Amino acid sequence: MKISYNWLKQFLKTNWTAQETEVLLTDLGLEVEGITDFESIKGGLEGIVVGYVESCESHPNADRLKITKVNIGKEKPVSIVCGAPNVAQGQNVPVATIGTTLYDEKGQPWPIKKGKIRGEVSEGMICAEDEIGIGKSHAGIMVLGENLIPGTPLNQVFSVEKDQVFEIGLTPNRADAMSHWGVARDLRAGLIQNEINIPLDTPSVSNFHVDNRSLRVAISVKQPELAPRYCGLSISGLEVKDSPDWLKNKLQAIGINPKNNIVDATNYVLHELGQPLHAFDLDKVKNNKIEVKTLKTGTKFTTLDGIERELHEEDLMICDDEKPLCIAGVFGGAESGVTQSTTNIFLESAYFNPVSIRKTAKRHGLNTDASFRFERGIDPNITEFALKRAVILIQEIAGGLVSSDIDDFYPKKIEDFQVFLTFDKINQLIGQEIDTGVIKTILTSLDIRVNNVSESGLGLTIPTYRVDVQREVDVIEEILRVYGYNNIESDSKFNVSVANSSPYDDYKIQNKIANQLVSQGFFEIMSNSLTTKAYVELAEDLKEEHNVDILNYLSNDLGVMRQSMLFSGLESVSYNINRKKTDLKFFEFGKTYHKKEDEFLEFKHLALFLTGSKTPDSWSHFEEKTNFFQLKAYLERIFERFGLSSLEYQSVESKSISEGLTGKLNSKTIVEFGRVKTEILNHFDIDQEVLYADIQWDNVLDVLEKKQLKISEIPKFPSTQRDFALLLDQGVKFDDLKETAFNTEKKILQKVDLFDVYEGENLPEDKKSYALRFIFMDKKKTLTDKQVDKVMKKLQNQFEIKFNASLR
């Protein structure tokens, strides 16, 4: 939100600098994110002076150029080559001197330099009004008045408004500060706390009066729960034209482009008081009737941006006797707005239900200055005051007569909030006792009325514009922010409670694994849980009927909650590959969302993505691509950290993964991993292999909670190892060999590893070679070669019997 400092000082006549004010506003909770300078004329006319054309002659080498001698207040006149058709001797003209910076229509700077034009020296530039930002004409040079002294700076001839604009990061609860008046109210409270008591100048509406009653508009509110207050009046005999410079400057300073004096006046009051207003061309309102109501779903309505929209039955509309005119509190209609030919208007000021406005704005993807305020909650008791303020301003800049009384529909007044504030609660929450007199001063400075005082606390009345202050703790927060968080002393003694928590809490396990993956070169990604509906078509195991749809989605790309972690991760992979980052290791903790009949389910996952080379290419080693076994190694390190080393693997059944495995434990799926299918990668324009692992985090946590921790003594005796190179049939699996080995020897066999696989030359076509390593250890004594050889013989016999294996 942008706040003009000059505008702010219309309410508070403070002599503080913008920087001092910035500090105080931030301390009050209105965080100033930056201050920018504003000039009504870009560059402030610096370096541009009044010049008197002493002579004007034709250029010897160009038919359309003139050589002028111009007095700019120095000892000698300067020579300037000018191509304007209207330049002539005896004129006072604006001259941009050498070194001056001018700005084009896009705000880009271009300096004035001494140079030669067709062989003749030019020491400056005689300017047209659009070249110096005073006007838009470029028909010729700008001719100034006669009674000006050469050399006079042009910014002394034309007023240039300079301002400083605060960019305030407004939090959603501070609806009361969505205007210059609201910020000024807060600033006044802060100044009082700093012992500077400056009155708040409220805009006067005492000059408002009704000129005649010849153009009454009948107002009917059909849904008072959606429009608790609605008022308006008519103004006739207006002249729609450009706004005066002072009004344009105020709006441009806060980033609003002026349109015409009527629209600009309503925008001015909006940003001055925080009350949105809307002006209708009354001649386009059928039968001078205004109805505030909802319409049938599917009703067509074209808004100011020229887009035809389909209305929802809950959208509150402003209608005339025949048709809709405006989406209430959100956006005007294309057919009822003010144009250059408008002479009569109906001016609306209202308080709409915040929830209704928020739903309508989100439903149609609209975010306007009006909806921004209505959906957060404006002051329902400023409606008529703001209307009068706007009328006075419109009559000042556009003329016209007030041709009806104010018709104010307000059947049930919204009352101020009542809160009882206890002193004990203040001291308990703040941690420091604040003097009662200081508390009452702060509350009074915030327009919070103290009704009664007792030994235990204060009875308070909260103004309606403070929609975020309705509880005792809210009042204490107000006291604290004005008193100053920095003024609360910190206790040198801190008491800390140690909670009895499980070592298997989700966040603890997650942090351990995240740290482990980062140490292995992975980067954590955080993807949007919202995604496109189209992704379910990429995998047969995802169903469209299981999508969790977003009712008011911002775009089709964010229309549903994701059913898989794969696609959002591939978006990140594709994004990085397109920026020449091809060696990637990503992980993400996230959730998937599913609709099963009438039930909504969500599951947590840990997803890993691996693609590119194992290590950067260099002189010391050849480039080696990542592969399935590298991913499996990373997963095994994770499971070892969990203490889950007994997973049972089988071929993957996922429709998104090829050449992969599913790891299960106690019939629970723990992980699925493998190579992402090429057709899916093609959808993301990825032309390199991507390996993907999906760890079912909920199942992991469930297994860990039930897992019993076993502690064993560190072995005192050494282990020994033996190797077998077996010639096997193609259908034999390593898991089968491993299982047979442990069934054959259950006492001293500790581990079985597969360290080499060979197929090809010198082997029959239906055969393969496995190199197995066996680790033996006895926890009570040192093993002898005789014992180990005996076990190896038993293993060899079993392999020969069960698998028709032979030693190579």
MIPAKOL-911893 format. One record per residue (C-alpha): x, y, z. Coordinates in steps of 0.05 Angstrom, whole numbers, plus 5000, padded with zeros to 4 digits. Example, Ala and Ser with C-alpha at 12.3 -4.5 7.8 and 13.67 -1.06 7.14 Angstrom:
524649105156527349795143
//
This chain:
500050005000502750684980502051285026503951995004507552385057504853055031497852765033499052495103501153185127494453465107491653095168497653195214501753835210508153495231515153755216518253065222522452805164519952215124525551795153523451955225516251805207518251155175521350905240515151085280510350775231514350125231514450115307506850195306506049575263505349925196511949675169514950145118518449715065521450305028520951045012520951294940521452004914515952274870516252874824510153114786514953264728520352744719527053064733523853664767525754124708532854144734537654454684532054764642531855524640528056074605531556284540530356884496531156774421535357364397535957124325533356564281536456394214535855814164540955254169545655284109545854524102538654334119532054614095528054454158533054664211534255354241540355634275538456054335542156504383538956444451540156864513539956404574542356924624549856844611554857344583554157084513548156764478548756034460547855744390542355214385540154834323532654744325527954374278521354624305517154984252514555514301521255754329522156504316526057114339523357464401520556854435521556624507522755874504524855304551532155124540535254474565542554664578548554214567548753674621541253674632537753004634531052944599526352344602522452014546515251784551517551114582521651474635528351304603533751844613537552184556542752724570543653374531550653434502554353944461554853724389554453884316548253824272549653834198556254194212553554724259554854754334548854644380549654814454543154584483535954434463529754854455524254394481517054214465512354134524512353364520519953344522520153674590513953334618509453954623504553724569503353224513504053664451509853564403507354014347512854514360517054834414513655104476513055864475513156184545510156834569513357494551514957774620520257264638527657394652532556974611536256474654530556384703530155644724523755344694521955024760520855724786515955864729512155204734510754884801513654194809510653784866515653354902513552814949516052204987511851584984511751035037510850315014507349995073506949245080499949245109497848615147490848345131488048515200489449265194483349455153483050115192489650345162487750245088487651005076491551635090486651825144487451135177495051185176494651895203490451645262495751135280501351635271497752125317497551595372504951465363506552205366502552285430506551715461512752115441509752725477507953085412500653265413498353475343490953515327488253065271485053505218478753155194476153355125470153825133463453675101459854285130459054585061454854005036447754195018442153954972441054434914434454134890430453494891428953424817432852774804431152284859433451564852429451014885433850524923431749814940436149314977433548604968438948255010440448695071444948155100449648255041448949015040447749235112448449965091447450295023446651035009447051494949444752124915444452444846448453024818446253374755449553864707456653594712462353724664466853124656473953334639481153254662482453344736486453934762493953834770493753794846488953204842492852854787499252934827496252624889493852014851500151934809504451954871501151314897501250984829494251124803493251384732488251954728482151834683477252404690475052874745469152444769472951784773479052134802474752454856472051774878479151484877481552064918476351954972477751204970485151314987483751905032478451595078478450855059471250865034470250594963465250984920462250864852459251364802453951134752451851514690444751674713442151744642443751004632439950794695433050574673427250914708432051214760431650574801437450234838436449524863441649154904440548414895443247754869441647454801441046754773447246344761449546404689447047114679451747464630455048124651460448534617465248894664469249524653475149124624470648884567470348164591463647814592462847424656457846914681454947104748453946654807447546654847451346914908454447514871451448154897449748624839447749344832442049354781437149854751429949684733432049234676439349014679445648934722450149544726455849344771458748774812457649064881464049264915468448934862468049204791463749674750460049514687461949714616455150024601454050464662460750804674462251544670464451794601466152474571458852564552456152444623452453024654448452684710450952154759448451724815453851684869454051064912457150964981455950305016458149785066457949075038458748415074466348265073465447505063460747605004465548094970471547644982468047044951465747434890472547744878475947064882470646734840471747214782479247294793478648044806482748454855480949194856482349754905474949724925474748964936481348994974478049445026470949155027473348435037477648645097472149055129471249805125467950275175460350215166459250885201463451305153459051165092454951805092460852245113465151975055459352095007458752825028466252905023466152634951460353084932463853714955470153514917466253354853462554014855469254374864472454064803466553874758460854344779453854064782448054094831446053594885439253394858436652924912437052794986441752255010437851605010441051205066438950475075441450265144436049845178440349575234446050005258452649645269454549815340461349935371464549345407464549295483470749005518472748965591480249015601483348745665489849015692492248325713491548075642495548665616501248535664500947785651501447835575506348415571510648175628511548885654506949345693504949975654502150575690494550625687494951345664499351145605494550595586488551065586492451575545494251055493487050805489484351505481489351665426486751045389479451295394477850745444473151045495474150895569467150825598468750635669474750495713475049995770480449675813480549075767480349405699477149855647470549825610471850015538468150185474471850005410470050405347466949995291472750135243477349705287474449045262480748685288479948915360474248535393477548155450481448335511487948075482486848495419486449125463492848925499496348845432494149555413496949825479503449465469504749685397503550415414507450375480513150065440515749355439522749645447520649955513519149285546525049075587527748375578528647965641535647715652532847065679529546575631525545965651525245405601520644805604523144155574517543765541517443015544517142845470518042215430524542115391520141895334516442555326515442715253519543355252525443035288525942455238524842925180530443395202535342815211534042545141534143235110540943375141543442705116541142825045544043535044550743245066550342775006549443354957541843394953538044044950531244114982525544364938518744624960513444544906506344814903501144314925496444614873497444344803494044234736488543734723492243494660497543114700492742544718492742364643500242214646499541614693494441064690494340964766491841684776484341794768480842444752475142274800480342264857482242994844481043494901478544084860479644814880473045204877475945894862482445724827486746284800488545914736487745234703494945074722492945124796486144784792487044164835491143894893496643424871495642674873503042524862509642834882512742644815510043194769511443794813518543534822519443434747517344164738523344364781527943884744525644154676526444874701533644754721535544354659532844924615537845374652543844924638543644584707543543854685546643494745541143494797539643164863533143404895528843194953522143434978517743305038510543415018503543165016498842874964491342964966485842484945478342444942475441754953467841764948465842285001472342245040478342705031485142395045492242665049498742285054505842525069511642325024519142405016520842454943527942404913529942604843536642424811539042604741545342784703552442594722554842314789560442824794562643424751566843224691574343354703581243114681581742624739575942184720571142034664563942274665559341754695551741814693547341714753544141034754539040604789544040314838546441004860539241184879538440514914544740664954541941334978535440994998539140445036542940975075536241295094533340625116539640455155538741115192531640895208533940195228529739905172534639455135530038855124525639115068522938615019523538834946519438644885518338934816514939614816507639654797507340404787505040654719509941234723516240834736519740324693525439854715524139984788522839644855517639684910520339604980515539335033515939185107510438805144506038855082506639625084509439965022515440375045518440604979517540574904523440774861526240704791526941064724521441544704518041334639520441674576513541904555512642274620519442604613517642814542511643194569516443624610521443694553526643294592531242904546535642574599534342004647531042184713530941704773525341794823523841514892517341594930517941425004511241345039512941765099506541605138508240855134515340985155513041355218508040805233513440265228518340665270513240775326512140025331519439845323522839605387529839855398534939305409541739445441547438965432554638965456560039155406563338505383570138355414572237845361574037975288569937795228572337425167569937385095569636905037567636994964563936554915563636654840557436254819555036074750547436104752541236064709538536734685532236664728535836604795535137234839540137494890534637514943533536764935541036624944541237075005535236735037538136045024544836255055541636495120537235875124543435445116547735795168544136175223549636255276555836565247553536845179552537595188551937885119551337695045553138204990552938174915559038544889559438344815554738114760557337864693553637654630556537574561562737304528565236614551558536464585552736064557546836504534542236264590547436354645550136924687555536994739554337274810560137444856557837374928561337594991559837255058561537585125562437115184563237265258562436915325560737385382563936915433570536705401575136795341573236365282578135875252579135735178576535025189569835285215569035775159571035285105565934785133560335305127562535505057562134775036555034725063553135365025556135094961552234444967545634814978546835274918548334684874542134304897537134874896539635304838543934834796549735304811557035164799563435514819567035894764
//
